[in-house]
Structures are given as C-alpha cells and as structure tokens.
Amino acid sequence: MLKSKDLLKGKMRIALVSFFKFNLSLGVLNFIFKKFVVHGGNHHMHLGMLYRVGVGFLCLLLLLTLTLFGLVIQSIIYFVCKSYHHENIDKSALSDHLEVYLGVYEPLKSRDVQMESYEV
C-alpha cells in the first residue's frame, strides 16, 4: 500500500478524477437500469417487454464497455506514474505476465516480417 501511495504522488489528482468519473458513470448506468428495466419506468410510462429487454441489453453493453475502459485507464495511470517517478518498467516480466492471457503466442521473428517498398 505504501508503494502505491508513493507511486501516485504527483498524479493523485488525475487518478482521483478518473476514479470518480468512472464510478459516477457506473452509478448513472445503475440508475438507468433500475428505472427502465427493473421498475419499468413510473406509472405514466407503460413500457413493453421488448423495450425493457432492449434497454437491458444496451445497459449490459455499456457496462462491459465501461469495465474494459476502466481496466485500460488503470493500466495507463500505473505506467504514467512509473514513468513520472523514473522507475524502470520490466518489459520482460510484463511480457511474461501478459503471455498468460494470450495463451500460446510466438513472437514474430525478423525473417517473418518483410517490408516492401512501393512506388506511387
């Protein structure tokens, strides 16, 4: 925890703003889902089942997008903070860590990649 706080020094404001914007977006999405899907609107709005399913599916897509976006933002903040404090990023350890998610991955060799020149 101390290393995290030390790493965030100097970039705390950016991290807090992105954290609150992300959580506010999740809260708004939760409110929309409860209002239109769970409760079906107020008594003046008689929403059909198809409309509720459509809004629910849209909320699911937005939730997935927000979750992936949040993970990307967390990674970016981490690397920006490491760069700000002039800490080395161990690329081989990062590559080994990411290899777990990729499964079987063989990096390209220089002979596999060929650059051709075209004249226009």
N, C-alpha and C positions, 0 to 999 in steps of 0.2 A: 504494500500500500504506500509506503514511503517513496519507493522508486517511482510509482505512478504520479504522486504529487510533485516530486522533483521534476519529472518529465514534463508535466503540464504547466510548470511555472513559465510565465511569459505568454502562454497560449490559452490560459484559463478562460478568458472572456469568449474566445471563439468556440471553445468546447462547450461552455455553458449555453451559449446562444443556439448552437446546433442541437444540443440536448433538449432544450426547452421547445424549440420549433418542432423537433421530431415528436416529442410527447404531446404537444398541442395538436399536431396533425392526427396522431393516434386517437386522442380524445374526441376530436371532431368526427372522425370516422366512426368511432364507437357510438356517439350521439346519433349520427345519421342512421346507423344500422338499427339501433334500438327504436328510434322514432318511426322509421318507414317499414322495417321488416318485422321486428318483434311485435310492436304495438299496432302497426298498420296505419299510422297517422292518427289524427284526432277524430272525433265523431262526425265532423263535417266531410272528411275525406274517406270515401269508400273505395279503398284500393283493392284491385283484383289480385288473385293469387299469382298470376303471371307477372304482374308489375312488381310484386313483392319479391318473387324469385329473381327477377332481373336486377332489382336494386341490391339484393343479397349477393348475387354473383359479381356485380360491379364493386361492391364493398370488399369482397374476397380478393379480387384483382388488385384493388388499391392497397389492401393490407399486405399482400405479397410484394408489391412494388415498394411500399414503404419499408418493409423489413429488409429487403435487399439493399435499398438505398441507405438505410441506417448502418448496415454492415460495411458498406463501401465508405461511408463518411467516417466511421470509427477507425477504419484502417488508414484512411488519408490523414486523419488527425494524429494518429500514432506516428506515422512516418514523418509528418511535418514537425512534430515535437522532437523526434530523434534528430532530425536534420538541424533544427534550431539550436539544440544543445551540442551539436557537432559530435554526436555519437555514431559509431560505425553501425551499419546495417549489415549483419552477417548474411550475405546473399546465398551462400551455400546452405546454411541452416534453414533459411526461408524457402529455398527451393526444395529441400528435403521435406519440410513441413507441408508445402503445397502439393508435393507429389502424392501424399496420402489421399488427397481429394481427387486427383486426376486418375488414379488407378495406374495402369501400365502406360507409361509415357516414355518415349525415346526422343531425346533432343535431336534436333537436326544437325547434321554434320555439314561442313563447308562444301563437300562434294555433292550433297543433296540439293543445295540451293545454287541456282545458276542465274546470274544476272546477264541479260541480253540487252544489247543496245539496238535501238530502233531509230531510224532516221525518219523525220516527219517532213 
